[in-house]
Amino acid sequence: MNRRYSIILIAILAISLIAGGSVLAAKKRLAFGGGPTGGTFQYFANGIAIMLSKNIPDLEVSSEGTGGSAENLKRLNSGDVDFGIVYSVDMWLGEKGQLPQDPTVYNKVRPMAYLYGAPAQLVVQAGSGITDITQLEGKKVAVGNAGSGAALSAQRLFESLDLWDKIQPQFLGYSAAASALSDNKIDGFWVLVGYPNASIIEASTTNDIRLIDLDKAAKESGFFEKYPAYSSTKIPAGTYKGQDQDINTFQDSALWCTRDGVDDEMVYQALKVVFSPEGLEQMVKAHKAAEEMSIENGLQGIPLPLAKGADKFWTEQGVEIPEAIKAN
């Protein structure tokens, strides 16, 4: 009799394990392309991935470090990741097959929402005597990881000024660039991120730094005419140690994107979680730049038609969707 009960018990445990395995197997896993260590992309990717994993049943989202915007665009298009952060200008150019030295048409990427404006920030040592971007001719300038939105935006402005071939671009991530500036291995470094940026704060703790005005150069070089998705902005005085006045510059829009093939309902639910009052509060805790996130700003800077799940969400929120970006 005991043996019989033992066999029944083993059978029940086996069935339970199989059923449990089926539940685990049913859990959906998605990858979120973030950015370089120390960059705003990675803070946002981590924050959103954690929130979605906690709030959507049977979903696990992993945040992956990447080279940034252009790499995320390419990986989304190929299906390597399911969500990612891409700059508006890169998405706009990529869809046309006009990324630098890359004629590939990236047309399988769909915008979901505006996250924040990413101002270009060019940092030099205060004692360097450099007060204008043109004074960087012949100098070593860290411009971000190769293929990142930062590196591409730097190249575009320097090319507009006929300076790209006259500087020595260093393809370093933000944290590495801050260290290199402190060690006098470079003359300046460029970031394209929300402020305040951790790497610039890091640089300011070991050196007196200066931020360079970029808006004047952009306007005078025809940069805005060539790249209309960029817009003028400013970094308020006091954002960084020793910065006692506003710095005029330009910005790109960081967009939360998905790819063809991701379930429309999943996109809808993801936006519903993140853009809830609780979700927005959590995002500000992840990074101060998330203060720009709101229902009202949700479609700012979006250059192409939305993902269908995003179209449903924003329509439901009462946001008027311009005809040019309605889901196909």
VOBA-1610 file (N, C-alpha, C; in pm, whole numbers, padded with zeros to 5 digits, always signed):
BEGIN
Met+00083-00121+00000Met+00000+00000+00000Met+00087+00126+00000Asn+00193+00126+00082Asn+00282+00242+00088Asn+00351+00266-00046Arg+00389+00152-00106Arg+00456+00164-00236Arg+00362+00225-00339Arg+00236+00183-00333Arg+00137+00236-00429Arg+00120+00386-00412Tyr+00111+00430-00286Tyr+00097+00574-00260Tyr+00221+00651-00305Ser+00336+00587-00288Ser+00461+00652-00330Ser+00463+00673-00481Ile+00415+00573-00553Ile+00412+00585-00700Ile+00317+00695-00742Ile+00201+00702-00676Ile+00103+00807-00708Ile+00161+00945-00679Leu+00231+00956-00563Leu+00290+01084-00524Leu+00396+01128-00625Ile+00479+01034-00668Ile+00582+01065-00769Ile+00518+01112-00898Ala+00409+01043-00936Ala+00339+01080-01060Ala+00283+01222-01051Ile+00226+01253-00932Ile+00170+01387-00914Ile+00279+01492-00921Leu+00394+01465-00857Leu+00505+01559-00860Leu+00558+01578-01001Ala+00564+01469-01077Ala+00612+01477-01215Ala+00521+01563-01300Ile+00390+01543-01281Ile+00292+01623-01358Ile+00305+01770-01320Ser+00326+01796-01191Ser+00340+01934-01145Ser+00462+02001-01206Leu+00572+01924-01210Leu+00695+01979-01267Leu+00678+02009-01415Ile+00610+01917-01485Ile+00586+01939-01629Ile+00499+02061-01650Ala+00393+02072-01568Ala+00303+02188-01580Ala+00378+02316-01549Gly+00461+02311-01442Gly+00540+02428-01407Gly+00634+02467-01518Gly+00696+02367-01579Gly+00786+02394-01691Gly+00713+02458-01807Ser+00588+02417-01828Ser+00510+02476-01937Ser+00481+02622-01910Val+00454+02655-01782Val+00426+02793-01747Val+00550+02879-01770Leu+00667+02822-01726Leu+00791+02896-01746Leu+00820+02916-01893Ala+00793+02811-01971Ala+00821+02820-02115Ala+00734+02924-02182Ala+00614+02948-02121Ala+00520+03041-02182Ala+00559+03187-02156Lys+00654+03208-02064Lys+00695+03344-02032Lys+00762+03407-02154Lys+00716+03524-02193Lys+00771+03591-02312Lys+00890+03676-02273Arg+00997+03663-02351Arg+01118+03739-02324Arg+01146+03834-02439Leu+01166+03961-02406Leu+01196+04063-02505Leu+01327+04134-02468Ala+01397+04180-02569Ala+01524+04251-02547Ala+01506+04399-02576Phe+01566+04483-02492Phe+01555+04629-02506Phe+01696+04685-02529Gly+01719+04743-02646Gly+01849+04804-02677Gly+01864+04939-02611Gly+01966+04950-02525Gly+01990+05074-02451Gly+02102+05157-02513Gly+02214+05165-02443Gly+02323+05248-02493Gly+02450+05223-02415Pro+02549+05313-02428Pro+02677+05297-02358Pro+02661+05316-02208Thr+02750+05256-02132Thr+02752+05275-01987Thr+02773+05423-01955Gly+02690+05476-01866Gly+02701+05616-01827Gly+02616+05709-01910Gly+02556+05657-02017Gly+02471+05738-02103Gly+02325+05731-02063Thr+02248+05831-02101Thr+02108+05839-02063Thr+02026+05724-02122Phe+02061+05680-02243Phe+01990+05568-02305Phe+01983+05448-02209Gln+02095+05416-02146Gln+02099+05297-02064Gln+02015+05313-01937Tyr+02013+05433-01880Tyr+01926+05457-01765Tyr+01779+05437-01801Phe+01740+05489-01918Phe+01602+05475-01962Phe+01568+05331-01995Ala+01658+05263-02065Ala+01634+05123-02102Ala+01619+05036-01977Asn+01708+05057-01880Asn+01700+04981-01755Asn+01568+05008-01683Gly+01531+05136-01674Gly+01409+05173-01603Gly+01285+05114-01667Ile+01275+05123-01799Ile+01158+05070-01869Ile+01155+04918-01861Ala+01271+04853-01882Ala+01276+04706-01879Ala+01230+04652-01744Ile+01277+04712-01636Ile+01238+04667-01501Ile+01089+04687-01480Met+01038+04803-01522Met+00897+04833-01501Met+00806+04738-01578Leu+00840+04710-01703Leu+00757+04621-01784Leu+00760+04479-01728Ser+00877+04434-01685Ser+00890+04299-01629Ser+00807+04283-01503Lys+00797+04389-01424Lys+00722+04383-01299Lys+00571+04395-01318Asn+00530+04464-01422Asn+00389+04500-01434Asn+00310+04429-01543Ile+00376+04362-01635Ile+00304+04288-01739Ile+00324+04139-01713Pro+00215+04066-01687Pro+00226+03924-01654Pro+00297+03844-01763Asp+00377+03748-01718Asp+00444+03654-01809Asp+00535+03724-01910Leu+00591+03837-01870Leu+00684+03908-01959Leu+00813+03937-01883Glu+00925+03912-01950Glu+01055+03948-01896Glu+01129+04028-02002Val+01166+04151-01968Val+01237+04238-02062Val+01379+04258-02009Ser+01478+04229-02092Ser+01617+04248-02053Ser+01674+04369-02125Ser+01744+04453-02049Ser+01808+04572-02105Ser+01948+04536-02151Glu+01981+04570-02275Glu+02112+04537-02332Glu+02192+04663-02361Gly+02316+04666-02317Gly+02405+04776-02350Gly+02440+04770-02499Thr+02440+04884-02565Thr+02472+04889-02708Thr+02557+05013-02735Gly+02593+05030-02862Gly+02667+05149-02903Gly+02581+05272-02911Gly+02449+05257-02900Gly+02360+05372-02903Gly+02260+05371-03017Ser+02222+05489-03061Ser+02110+05508-03152Ser+02119+05429-03282Ala+02227+05448-03357Ala+02237+05384-03488Ala+02242+05232-03475Glu+02314+05184-03373Glu+02318+05039-03352Glu+02180+04986-03316Asn+02107+05058-03232Asn+01971+05016-03197Asn+01881+05012-03319Leu+01894+05111-03406Leu+01814+05114-03529Leu+01840+04989-03612Lys+01967+04954-03627Lys+02005+04839-03709Lys+01959+04708-03644Arg+01974+04699-03513Arg+01936+04575-03444Arg+01784+04559-03437Leu+01713+04667-03426Leu+01567+04659-03433Leu+01524+04612-03573Asn+01584+04671-03673Asn+01546+04638-03811Asn+01572+04490-03842Ser+01680+04435-03785Ser+01714+04295-03812Ser+01642+04198-03719Gly+01576+04251-03616Gly+01504+04164-03522Gly+01588+04116-03406Asp+01710+04170-03389Asp+01796+04128-03278Asp+01744+04178-03143Val+01676+04293-03142Val+01611+04342-03021Val+01467+04378-03056Asp+01384+04391-02952Asp+01241+04414-02973Asp+01200+04558-02943Phe+01266+04619-02849Phe+01250+04760-02817Phe+01388+04824-02823Gly+01391+04955-02840Gly+01519+05025-02839Gly+01496+05175-02843Ile+01600+05250-02809Ile+01593+05396-02813Ile+01673+05443-02933Val+01608+05523-03017Val+01669+05570-03141Val+01645+05721-03151Tyr+01746+05792-03196Tyr+01727+05935-03218Tyr+01643+05960-03343Ser+01564+06064-03336Ser+01473+06099-03445Ser+01546+06116-03578Val+01660+06185-03575Val+01733+06210-03700Val+01786+06081-03760Asp+01837+05990-03677Asp+01886+05862-03728Asp+01773+05780-03789Met+01658+05781-03724Met+01543+05708-03778Met+01501+05768-03912Trp+01497+05899-03918Trp+01455+05970-04040Trp+01549+05941-04156Leu+01681+05949-04128Leu+01779+05924-04234Leu+01786+05775-04269Gly+01777+05690-04167Gly+01786+05546-04190Gly+01674+05493-04277Glu+01556+05547-04259Glu+01441+05503-04340Glu+01460+05541-04486Lys+01542+05644-04510Lys+01569+05687-04647Lys+01695+05622-04705Gly+01765+05544-04623Gly+01891+05485-04668Gly+02002+05589-04680Gln+02000+05687-04588Gln+02095+05798-04597Gln+02185+05813-04475Leu+02200+05707-04396Leu+02297+05715-04287Leu+02437+05722-04346Pro+02531+05787-04277Pro+02667+05803-04331Pro+02731+05669-04368Gln+02777+05658-04491Gln+02846+05540-04541Gln+02765+05412-04521Asp+02634+05426-04525Asp+02546+05310-04506Asp+02418+05333-04586Pro+02411+05278-04707Pro+02293+05298-04792Pro+02176+05205-04760Thr+02191+05121-04656Thr+02084+05029-04619Thr+01958+05107-04579Val+01844+05059-04625Val+01715+05119-04587Val+01663+05045-04463Tyr+01651+05117-04354Tyr+01601+05059-04228Tyr+01453+05098-04212Asn+01367+05014-04267Asn+01224+05049-04274Asn+01134+04956-04195Lys+01192+04881-04100Lys+01111+04790-04019Lys+01105+04836-03873Val+01139+04961-03850Val+01142+05018-03715Val+01025+05114-03699Arg+00955+05103-03586Arg+00836+05184-03565Arg+00847+05264-03435Pro+00829+05396-03441Pro+00833+05477-03318Pro+00712+05451-03230Met+00733+05462-03100Met+00624+05445-03004Met+00596+05573-02926Ala+00703+05643-02884Ala+00683+05760-02798Ala+00810+05843-02788Tyr+00791+05971-02760Tyr+00901+06062-02728Tyr+00939+06041-02583Leu+01069+06032-02556Leu+01118+06017-02420Leu+01174+06148-02365Tyr+01267+06208-02438Tyr+01329+06332-02391Tyr+01410+06394-02504Gly+01440+06521-02487Gly+01529+06587-02581Gly+01672+06564-02538Ala+01757+06533-02636Ala+01898+06504-02606Ala+01985+06616-02661Pro+02028+06710-02578Pro+02111+06821-02627Pro+02254+06776-02653Ala+02312+06830-02757Ala+02455+06812-02782Ala+02532+06894-02680Gln+02632+06833-02618Gln+02711+06901-02515Gln+02858+06876-02544Leu+02931+06983-02568Leu+03073+06975-02601Leu+03152+07032-02484Val+03236+06949-02425Val+03307+06984-02301Val+03456+06995-02325Val+03515+07101-02274Val+03662+07119-02276Val+03705+07161-02136Gln+03835+07158-02111Gln+03886+07209-01985Gln+03882+07362-01987Ala+03841+07421-01876Ala+03827+07566-01870Ala+03958+07637-01898Gly+04068+07575-01860Gly+04198+07639-01880Gly+04261+07617-02016Ser+04187+07553-02106Ser+04242+07520-02238Ser+04248+07640-02332Gly+04170+07743-02301Gly+04161+07859-02390Gly+04064+07838-02504Ile+04002+07720-02513Ile+03906+07691-02621Ile+03769+07745-02581Thr+03718+07836-02661Thr+03586+07895-02634Thr+03491+07880-02752Asp+03541+07827-02863Asp+03461+07813-02985Asp+03493+07679-03050Ile+03395+07617-03110Ile+03414+07485-03171Ile+03521+07486-03281Thr+03536+07598-03350Thr+03634+07603-03459Thr+03777+07594-03407Gln+03797+07623-03278Gln+03931+07615-03219Gln+03976+07471-03194Leu+03889+07375-03225Leu+03925+07234-03207Leu+03996+07177-03329Glu+04018+07258-03431Glu+04092+07211-03548Glu+04228+07156-03505Gly+04257+07034-03552Gly+04383+06969-03518Gly+04384+06902-03382Lys+04273+06913-03308Lys+04268+06861-03171Lys+04203+06721-03167Lys+04225+06653-03055Lys+04163+06523-03030Lys+04029+06545-02959Val+03922+06498-03023Val+03788+06516-02967Val+03719+06381-02958Ala+03678+06341-02838Ala+03600+06219-02821Ala+03457+06248-02861Val+03402+06168-02951Val+03270+06198-03008Val+03166+06092-02973Gly+03201+05994-02889Gly+03107+05887-02857Gly+03148+05758-02928Asn+03078+05651-02894Asn+03108+05522-02956Asn+03080+05526-03106Ala+03159+05452-03181Ala+03136+05444-03326Ala+02995+05395-03354Gly+02925+05464-03443Gly+02789+05425-03479Gly+02682+05479-03387Ser+02721+05548-03281Ser+02620+05601-03187Ser+02560+05730-03241Gly+02444+05768-03184Gly+02381+05892-03223Gly+02469+06012-03192Ala+02546+06001-03082Ala+02638+06109-03046Ala+02744+06128-03155Ala+02807+06017-03194Ala+02913+06026-03294Ala+02861+06077-03428Leu+02743+06033-03466Leu+02686+06077-03593Leu+02650+06225-03590Ser+02594+06271-03476Ser+02557+06414-03468Ser+02682+06501-03469Ala+02788+06454-03401Ala+02913+06530-03402Ala+02969+06538-03544Gln+02969+06425-03612Gln+03021+06425-03749Gln+02942+06520-03838Arg+02810+06522-03821Arg+02726+06609-03905Arg+02758+06756-03883Leu+02774+06796-03756Leu+02803+06938-03731Leu+02944+06973-03776Phe+03041+06889-03743Phe+03179+06918-03784Phe+03191+06920-03937Glu+03118+06833-04006Glu+03119+06835-04152Glu+03056+06963-04205Ser+02949+07009-04140Ser+02885+07134-04182Ser+02981+07252-04168Leu+03073+07241-04073Leu+03172+07346-04050Leu+03301+07322-04127Asp+03302+07214-04207Asp+03422+07174-04282Asp+03538+07146-04188Leu+03508+07080-04076Leu+03610+07053-03974Leu+03631+06904-03947Trp+03542+06819-03996Trp+03549+06677-03960Trp+03684+06615-03997Asp+03736+06653-04115Asp+03865+06599-04158Asp+03983+06673-04098Lys+03952+06773-04013Lys+04059+06854-03955Lys+04073+06835-03804Ile+03986+06750-03748Ile+04002+06712-03608Ile+04047+06567-03602Gln+04081+06521-03483Gln+04119+06381-03463Gln+04009+06316-03379Pro+03903+06264-03444Pro+03792+06206-03367Pro+03835+06080-03292Gln+03796+06072-03166Gln+03823+05956-03082Gln+03689+05892-03048Phe+03673+05765-03086Phe+03544+05699-03065Phe+03543+05632-02928Leu+03513+05713-02827Leu+03512+05668-02688Leu+03373+05685-02629Gly+03334+05593-02543Gly+03212+05609-02466Gly+03225+05724-02368Tyr+03114+05764-02310Tyr+03111+05885-02228Tyr+03203+05877-02106Ser+03195+05768-02031Ser+03278+05757-01910Ser+03426+05756-01946Ala+03461+05682-02052Ala+03601+05677-02095Ala+03648+05814-02141Ala+03559+05889-02206Ala+03594+06023-02253Ala+03619+06118-02137Ala+03536+06109-02034Ala+03554+06195-01916Ala+03689+06169-01851Ser+03726+06042-01842Ser+03855+06006-01784Ser+03970+06055-01870Ala+03953+06041-02003Ala+04058+06084-02096Ala+04079+06235-02089Leu+03971+06312-02072Leu+03985+06457-02059Leu+04061+06491-01931Ser+04026+06424-01823Ser+04093+06448-01695Ser+04241+06415-01701Asp+04275+06314-01783Asp+04415+06271-01796Asp+04490+06347-01907Asn+04422+06448-01966Asn+04482+06530-02073Asn+04518+06449-02197Lys+04443+06341-02220Lys+04466+06260-02339Lys+04384+06307-02459Ile+04281+06387-02432Ile+04199+06448-02538Ile+04179+06595-02504Asp+04132+06669-02603Asp+04112+06814-02584Asp+03966+06850-02556Gly+03876+06758-02584Gly+03735+06784-02558Gly+03656+06657-02580Phe+03533+06655-02528Phe+03446+06540-02558Phe+03302+06585-02577Trp+03234+06507-02659Trp+03099+06539-02707Trp+03003+06433-02655Val+02889+06477-02603Val+02783+06383-02566Val+02652+06435-02624Leu+02561+06344-02648Leu+02427+06380-02695Leu+02330+06308-02603Val+02298+06372-02492Val+02220+06307-02387Val+02138+06411-02311Gly+02044+06360-02231Gly+01973+06449-02141Gly+02067+06500-02033Tyr+02033+06614-01976Tyr+02118+06670-01870Tyr+02047+06661-01736Pro+02121+06657-01625Pro+02268+06654-01617Pro+02321+06516-01653Asn+02437+06511-01718Asn+02497+06386-01761Asn+02605+06344-01661Ala+02602+06216-01624Ala+02693+06165-01521Ala+02840+06181-01560Ser+02870+06163-01688Ser+03010+06172-01732Ser+03062+06315-01726Ile+02977+06412-01758Ile+03020+06552-01747Ile+03036+06590-01600Ile+02947+06541-01516Ile+02961+06564-01372Ile+03093+06505-01323Glu+03123+06384-01372Glu+03250+06318-01336Glu+03369+06404-01377Ala+03365+06456-01499Ala+03476+06539-01548Ala+03490+06666-01465Ser+03377+06721-01420Ser+03381+06848-01346Ser+03432+06832-01203Thr+03437+06707-01154Thr+03487+06687-01018Thr+03639+06689-01011Thr+03704+06663-01125Thr+03851+06660-01126Thr+03913+06776-01204Asn+03829+06848-01279Asn+03878+06961-01361Asn+03775+07073-01361Asp+03820+07194-01384Asp+03727+07301-01418Asp+03695+07284-01566Ile+03567+07280-01598Ile+03526+07254-01737Ile+03451+07372-01798Arg+03442+07371-01929Arg+03365+07471-02002Arg+03281+07399-02106Leu+03154+07440-02119Leu+03069+07390-02227Leu+03069+07492-02340Ile+03078+07443-02463Ile+03088+07529-02579Ile+02951+07552-02644Asp+02923+07677-02679Asp+02800+07713-02752Asp+02805+07647-02890Leu+02703+07567-02923Leu+02697+07498-03052Leu+02588+07554-03143Asp+02494+07626-03084Asp+02380+07675-03162Asp+02422+07775-03269Lys+02514+07864-03235Lys+02559+07966-03330Lys+02624+07900-03451Ala+02712+07804-03426Ala+02780+07734-03536Ala+02680+07658-03622Ala+02581+07597-03558Ala+02480+07520-03632Ala+02399+07611-03724Lys+02362+07729-03672Lys+02281+07822-03752Lys+02361+07879-03869Glu+02484+07913-03843Glu+02565+07979-03946Glu+02615+07882-04054Ser+02619+07753-04023Ser+02672+07654-04118Ser+02567+07589-04207Gly+02439+07621-04184Gly+02333+07557-04262Gly+02295+07420-04210Phe+02341+07388-04089Phe+02318+07258-04028Phe+02168+07229-04012Phe+02093+07328-03965Phe+01949+07307-03942Phe+01872+07289-04072Glu+01916+07353-04177Glu+01849+07336-04307Glu+01870+07194-04360Lys+01989+07140-04336Lys+02019+07006-04386Lys+01956+06897-04299Tyr+01945+06925-04169Tyr+01890+06826-04075Tyr+01777+06890-03994Pro+01660+06904-04053Pro+01551+06977-03986Pro+01495+06907-03863Ala+01530+06782-03839Ala+01480+06714-03720Ala+01551+06760-03593Tyr+01666+06828-03608Tyr+01732+06889-03494Tyr+01666+07024-03464Ser+01676+07067-03339Ser+01618+07197-03302Ser+01703+07265-03196Ser+01694+07398-03190Ser+01771+07475-03091Ser+01718+07451-02950Thr+01809+07454-02855Thr+01770+07442-02715Thr+01882+07504-02630Lys+01870+07494-02499Lys+01975+07547-02412Lys+01990+07459-02288Ile+02108+07463-02232Ile+02137+07394-02107Ile+02138+07501-01998Pro+02045+07497-01905Pro+02031+07607-01808Pro+02156+07625-01721Ala+02180+07751-01687Ala+02290+07784-01596Ala+02277+07703-01468Gly+02391+07659-01415Gly+02389+07582-01291Gly+02370+07433-01309Thr+02355+07388-01432Thr+02338+07243-01454Thr+02463+07168-01411Tyr+02579+07228-01438Tyr+02707+07167-01402Tyr+02790+07262-01315Lys+02880+07205-01241Lys+02969+07282-01155Lys+03047+07385-01237Gly+03040+07511-01196Gly+03114+07617-01264Gly+03043+07675-01385Gln+02926+07622-01421Gln+02851+07673-01537Gln+02756+07783-01488Asp+02797+07908-01505Asp+02719+08018-01447Asp+02630+08088-01547Gln+02619+08036-01669Gln+02528+08094-01767Gln+02468+07985-01856Asp+02355+08017-01919Asp+02292+07924-02012Asp+02387+07895-02129Ile+02385+07772-02177Ile+02464+07735-02294Ile+02369+07701-02408Asn+02380+07775-02517Asn+02294+07749-02633Asn+02351+07634-02715Thr+02263+07543-02755Thr+02305+07427-02832Thr+02188+07378-02917Phe+02195+07254-02963Phe+02083+07195-03038Phe+02054+07058-02980Gln+01938+07003-03013Gln+01903+06873-02958Gln+01838+06784-03063Asp+01848+06655-03036Asp+01774+06553-03109Asp+01666+06501-03014Ser+01572+06424-03066Ser+01468+06366-02982Ser+01494+06217-02965Ala+01504+06172-02841Ala+01521+06030-02813Ala+01384+05964-02814Leu+01368+05863-02899Leu+01238+05799-02918Leu+01242+05653-02874Trp+01137+05610-02807Trp+01120+05468-02775Trp+01060+05402-02898Cys+01128+05299-02948Cys+01088+05235-03073Cys+01071+05084-03057Thr+01000+05026-03152Thr+00986+04881-03160Thr+01011+04840-03304Arg+00987+04715-03333Arg+01012+04664-03468Arg+00888+04594-03521Asp+00882+04576-03650Asp+00777+04494-03709Asp+00783+04354-03648Gly+00668+04301-03614Gly+00664+04166-03559Gly+00637+04160-03411Val+00663+04269-03339Val+00628+04272-03197Val+00476+04291-03187Asp+00413+04211-03104Asp+00268+04210-03093Asp+00212+04350-03063Asp+00110+04390-03137Asp+00052+04524-03120Asp-00001+04544-02978Glu-00062+04440-02921Glu-00116+04450-02786Glu-00004+04468-02684Met+00110+04403-02709Met+00224+04418-02619Met+00274+04562-02620Val+00282+04622-02738Val+00324+04762-02750Val+00227+04853-02676Tyr+00099+04828-02694Tyr-00006+04906-02627Tyr+00007+04896-02475Gln+00022+04773-02425Gln+00031+04752-02281Gln+00159+04814-02223Ala+00267+04806-02299Ala+00393+04863-02252Ala+00380+05014-02233Leu+00320+05082-02330Leu+00299+05226-02319Leu+00205+05259-02203Lys+00105+05176-02186Lys+00006+05199-02079Lys+00074+05193-01941Val+00168+05102-01925Val+00240+05090-01798Val+00332+05211-01776Val+00413+05242-01876Val+00517+05344-01858Val+00458+05485-01849Phe+00352+05512-01926Phe+00294+05647-01927Phe+00178+05663-01829Ser+00164+05569-01738Ser+00071+05589-01627Ser+00134+05688-01529Pro+00056+05750-01442Pro+00116+05842-01343Pro+00225+05774-01260Glu+00202+05649-01222Glu+00302+05576-01143Glu+00427+05547-01226Gly+00404+05512-01353Gly+00516+05482-01441Gly+00604+05603-01465Leu+00542+05717-01489Leu+00618+05840-01513Leu+00697+05880-01388Glu+00638+05859-01273Glu+00707+05889-01147Glu+00832+05801-01133Gln+00820+05674-01168Gln+00933+05583-01161Gln+01042+05622-01260Met+01002+05668-01379Met+01100+05705-01479Met+01183+05826-01435Val+01122+05920-01367Val+01197+06037-01317Val+01299+05993-01213Lys+01265+05889-01137Lys+01361+05835-01040Lys+01478+05770-01111Ala+01451+05712-01230Ala+01558+05648-01307Ala+01651+05752-01367His+01595+05864-01415His+01678+05972-01470His+01596+06100-01477Lys+01659+06210-01438Lys+01591+06340-01432Lys+01537+06382-01568Ala+01600+06338-01679Ala+01554+06377-01812Ala+01412+06329-01840Ala+01367+06229-01764Ala+01231+06176-01783Ala+01124+06275-01740Glu+01164+06386-01680Glu+01065+06490-01648Glu+00996+06543-01773Glu+01059+06524-01890Glu+00997+06567-02016Glu+00889+06471-02063Met+00888+06350-02011Met+00789+06252-02055Met+00650+06289-02004Ser+00553+06287-02094Ser+00415+06315-02057Ser+00323+06274-02171Ile+00196+06266-02141Ile+00098+06239-02247Ile+00100+06352-02349Glu+00115+06475-02302Glu+00113+06592-02391Glu+00233+06591-02486Asn+00350+06547-02439Asn+00471+06547-02520Asn+00494+06417-02596Gly+00401+06324-02584Gly+00425+06188-02630Gly+00462+06170-02775Leu+00419+06261-02862Leu+00447+06246-03005Leu+00547+06348-03057Gln+00610+06420-02967Gln+00707+06523-03008Gln+00826+06458-03079Gly+00867+06517-03190Gly+00988+06472-03259Gly+00975+06344-03338Ile+00854+06286-03348Ile+00838+06159-03419Ile+00829+06186-03569Pro+00920+06127-03649Pro+00927+06161-03791Pro+00856+06063-03885Leu+00816+05945-03834Leu+00762+05839-03919Leu+00637+05779-03857Pro+00559+05702-03933Pro+00436+05643-03879Pro+00459+05556-03756Leu+00368+05567-03662Leu+00374+05496-03535Leu+00351+05346-03552Ala+00395+05269-03453Ala+00355+05129-03441Ala+00205+05127-03415Lys+00136+05024-03461Lys-00011+05019-03447Lys-00055+05021-03302Gly+00017+04950-03215Gly-00018+04952-03073Gly+00000+05089-03011Ala+00098+05164-03061Ala+00121+05301-03013Ala+00010+05393-03062Asp-00029+05376-03187Asp-00139+05455-03243Asp-00265+05437-03159Lys-00293+05312-03122Lys-00410+05282-03038Lys-00399+05352-02903Phe-00280+05345-02841Phe-00263+05404-02709Phe-00282+05555-02712Trp-00214+05625-02805Trp-00221+05770-02808Trp-00360+05818-02847Thr-00427+05746-02935Thr-00566+05780-02970Thr-00655+05770-02847Glu-00635+05664-02770Glu-00712+05642-02649Glu-00688+05752-02545Gln-00569+05810-02548Gln-00535+05919-02455Gln-00588+06054-02501Gly-00651+06057-02617Gly-00705+06182-02668Gly-00603+06271-02736Val-00489+06214-02770Val-00384+06290-02839Val-00413+06293-02990Glu-00410+06410-03048Glu-00433+06422-03192Glu-00309+06376-03267Ile-00323+06276-03351Ile-00209+06219-03423Ile-00204+06280-03562Pro-00098+06351-03596Pro-00087+06408-03731Pro-00096+06298-03837Glu-00155+06332-03949Glu-00176+06233-04055Glu-00046+06166-04097Ala+00062+06242-04099Ala+00191+06190-04147Ala+00246+06079-04059Ile+00206+06072-03933Ile+00264+05969-03845Ile+00159+05868-03796Lys+00040+05867-03854Lys-00058+05764-03820Lys-00007+05629-03867Ala-00039+05525-03789Ala+00007+05391-03822Ala-00045+05348-03958Asn+00039+05280-04034Asn+00000+05230-04166Asn-00090+05108-04153
//
